[in-house]
Amino acid sequence: MTTLIRIIIFILLFSITNLNAQIDKNSPLFIELKKQDSLFFDRGFNNCDIAYLEKSVDNNLKFYHDNGGFQDKKLFLERTKQNICSNSAQKPIRKVIENSLEVFPLYNNGELYGAIQSGEHQFFIREKNKEDALGGQAKFTTVWTKKDGNWIMSDILSYDHGTPNRNLTDNLEQLIKDNNIPTLGLGIIEDGKLKEIKVYGKLNDKSSAVYNSLFNVASLTKPVTAMTVLRLVSLGKWNLDEPLDAYFIDEDIIKDVRHKKLTTRLILSHQTGFPNWRWMNKNNKLHFESEPGTKYQYSGEGYEYLRKALENKFHKSLEELTKELIFQPLDMIDTSYIWDEKKYAERMVVGYDKTGTAYDAVKNKTPNAADDLVTTVEDYGKFLTAVMNNTLLTTKVFDEMKTKQVKTKKDKFFGLGFEIYDLGNDEIALSHGGSDKGVNTIVFLLPKSKRGLIIFSNVENGYKIYDPIVNHYLGNAGKKIIEIETE
C-alpha cells in the first residue's frame, strides 16, 4: 500500500472516530448504501453500463488505486472502458463479500450529508462455457454524498489488491465434483473476524446455493448448547459441578444411584457414561455403560439430559434460553433448534446419501440440545468469532472451557463443549464436528493466531475433502491437526 493511500485511510478513519460508529446493518442508511453499491457494480461495472457509471460519480471524483495510481473522473471512465469492458470474453465480474460491509454516516451541523462505506470484494474471470474463476481480491473505501436527492461517489480508495492462492481455489470445485459433494459451505476467520463466506453447489435439484443458504449442522449443535450453559454459569445462574438431581432425573435411571454423580461438567466433556443415544439399545432405555467421570464416551443423551434440567429450572425452552443468551446478542437471525417452515423451506440445503438420493429435511418441533441445529455459514461464523474473542463468558469460565477435561487420544482432549488439539508450542485448536444422514460438518478455532475455519457439507462423505481445505487455510496448524487425527 502506498504512503499516500495510508495517509488518506488514516484521515478517513480519524474522521469516523470523531463522528459516529458504524451503523446497524438493518438500518435504512446501511440498506440504501448496500443497494447503491450493488447497482454501481452490478449494473455499471459487471454489465459495462458506462452511462450509469458516469452519472453515479461526482464530476470532481478522486479515485486512488494502489496499483493503478490516481484517477479523476475522465481517466476513471476511460480506463473502465479500455481495461474492463473491451474484452467481453474474459471480463472481470465483481462480487462484494457481504459480511465485510460497514457504513459510517457523515453529518454537518446535525444534518446527514454523506457516508463512508468500506468492505472487501472479489473479482472473478468469466469465460464462456466455464465456471467463473476467482481472479483477485481487494479492499475498498467509498465516500458517498447526497446531491439533488441522489447518492453519488465522490471519493474511492481501492487497495490491498492480492491474487489468491490458486492451488486450492482452482481445484476446489473440481474436488467437490470428484467427491460427489452437492453443496459445500466455507467460512474463513482471520484476525478474529469472519472474513469470507463461500457456498458452492446447489440448494436442491432446482436452484443453486447462495451465501445465506441454510444447513442442518448435526452435532455442531452441541457447542451452541454448551455456550448457552457456560453463559449461565458466567452470569452466576448455573453451577458446573452441581449434581443435576435437583432439576431432573431420567426415569430410566432413577433406581441407579450413579445418577447422583451427573454434573454439567461431565456432560459437556462427555464423561457421563451414557451411550450416544438410547435408541441404539435393544430396549430403547437409557442406562450407564461406565461410571460417570471415569472415561470419555461421546453422548448426545448427556446433552439432552442437561437440556431437560435447564428447562425445568428456568421454565423456558432451550430455544428461548439460547435466543436470549446467544442468538439475539450475536444477531444470529437465521439460527434455530426448531424448524420454521415459512422461513426455512426456500433456503434449506437438501441432504443426500452416497447414491445421490435426497433425504427429507429434519423438522424439529422441540429443541434437541445435541443435534439438528439449522444455521448459515455467516451465523455460525458470528458464533465462533464470539467464542474466539470471548465476548460471552467471564475469563474464568472461558479458561475452564479451554481446559483439557478428558483425553480422547494422543494430543487430543475434550474441554467443555469443544474438542481440544494440543498443537505444541503452547498452541491449541478448538474443534467440533457433526455427522448425520446427509450432513458432514466441522469447525476449527485457533485462539492464539485468531484464525478459524467452518466447513459445511450435505453428504455423509463430505469429510473426504477436509484435508486439503484444512491444509490450505490453517497451514502448519492444519497439518498438525491432520497428523493427530491420522496417528
Sequence and secondary structure as in RCSB ss.txt:
>XXXX:A:sequence
MTTLIRIIIFILLFSITNLNAQIDKNSPLFIELKKQDSLFFDRGFNNCDIAYLEKSVDNNLKFYHDNGGFQDKKL
FLERTKQNICSNSAQKPIRKVIENSLEVFPLYNNGELYGAIQSGEHQFFIREKNKEDALGGQAKFTTVWTKKDGN
WIMSDILSYDHGTPNRNLTDNLEQLIKDNNIPTLGLGIIEDGKLKEIKVYGKLNDKSSAVYNSLFNVASLTKPVT
AMTVLRLVSLGKWNLDEPLDAYFIDEDIIKDVRHKKLTTRLILSHQTGFPNWRWMNKNNKLHFESEPGTKYQYSG
EGYEYLRKALENKFHKSLEELTKELIFQPLDMIDTSYIWDEKKYAERMVVGYDKTGTAYDAVKNKTPNAADDLVT
TVEDYGKFLTAVMNNTLLTTKVFDEMKTKQVKTKKDKFFGLGFEIYDLGNDEIALSHGGSDKGVNTIVFLLPKSK
RGLIIFSNVENGYKIYDPIVNHYLGNAGKKIIEIETE
>XXXX:A:secstr
  HHHHHHHHHHHHHHHTT     TTSHHHHHHHHHHHHIIIIIITTT HHHHHHHEEEEEEEEETTTEEE HHH
HHHHIIIIISS GGGEEEEEE GGG EEEEEEETTEEEEEEEEEEEEEEEE TTS  EEEEEEEEEEEEEEETTE
EEEEEEEEEEEE   HHHHHHHHHHHHHTT SEEEEEEEETTEEEEEEEEEBSSSSSB  TT BEE GGGHHHHH
HHHHHHHHHTTS  TTS GGGT   GGGTT GGGGG  HHHHHTT S   S GGGSTT     SS TTSS    H
HHHHHHHHHHHHHHSS HHHHHIIIIITTTT TT BSS  HHHHTTTB   B TTS B      SS  TTS  EE
 HHHHHHHHHHHHTT SS HHHHHHHTS  EEEETTEEE SSSEEEEEETTEEEEEEEEEETTEEEEEEEETTTT
EEEEEEESBGGGGGGHHHHHHHHHHHHHHHHHHHHH 
